[in-house]
Amino acid sequence: MAKVRVHELAKELGITSKDAVTKLQELGEFVRSASSTIEARWCGNSATPTPTQLPRP
């Protein structure tokens, strides 16, 4: 599976990296910082993230 950095996902979603890290931690993903990588399952079917797993605040 492809991996995406948290800050890249946040940029695509139009939210801050801090908000993305917080939300991912709430969803049970182990992330420590915006440079952490996450599995593509948090981003949808492609490399382009979708807000389905990480809704905007």
NORRA-V86290 format. One record per residue. N is the residue number from 1. RES is the residue in one letter. PHI is phi in whole degrees, 0 to 359 (none if undefined). OMEGA is omega in radians with two decimals (NA if undefined). Layout:
BEGIN
((N,RES,PHI,OMEGA) (N,RES,PHI,OMEGA))
END
This chain:
BEGIN
((1,M,none,3.11) (2,A,287,3.10) (3,K,242,-3.09) (4,V,232,3.07) (5,R,281,-3.10) (6,V,301,-3.11) (7,H,293,3.08) (8,E,291,3.10) (9,L,298,3.14) (10,A,298,3.14) (11,K,298,3.13) (12,E,296,-3.11) (13,L,274,3.14) (14,G,77,3.09) (15,I,238,3.13) (16,T,283,3.10) (17,S,298,3.14) (18,K,298,3.10) (19,D,296,3.14) (20,A,296,3.12) (21,V,299,-3.14) (22,T,300,-3.11) (23,K,294,3.11) (24,L,297,3.09) (25,Q,295,3.09) (26,E,297,-3.13) (27,L,278,3.06) (28,G,96,3.11) (29,E,276,3.13) (30,F,276,3.07) (31,V,226,3.12) (32,R,248,-3.08) (33,S,208,-3.14) (34,A,292,3.13) (35,S,270,3.07) (36,S,294,3.07) (37,T,259,3.11) (38,I,230,3.11) (39,E,291,-3.12) (40,A,297,-3.14) (41,R,300,3.09) (42,W,281,-3.03) (43,C,250,-3.10) (44,G,101,-3.04) (45,N,277,-3.07) (46,S,234,3.11) (47,A,287,3.12) (48,T,275,-3.11) (49,P,294,3.04) (50,T,238,-3.09) (51,P,281,-3.10) (52,T,292,-3.14) (53,Q,268,-3.07) (54,L,229,-3.07) (55,P,295,3.09) (56,R,291,-3.12) (57,P,290,NA))
END
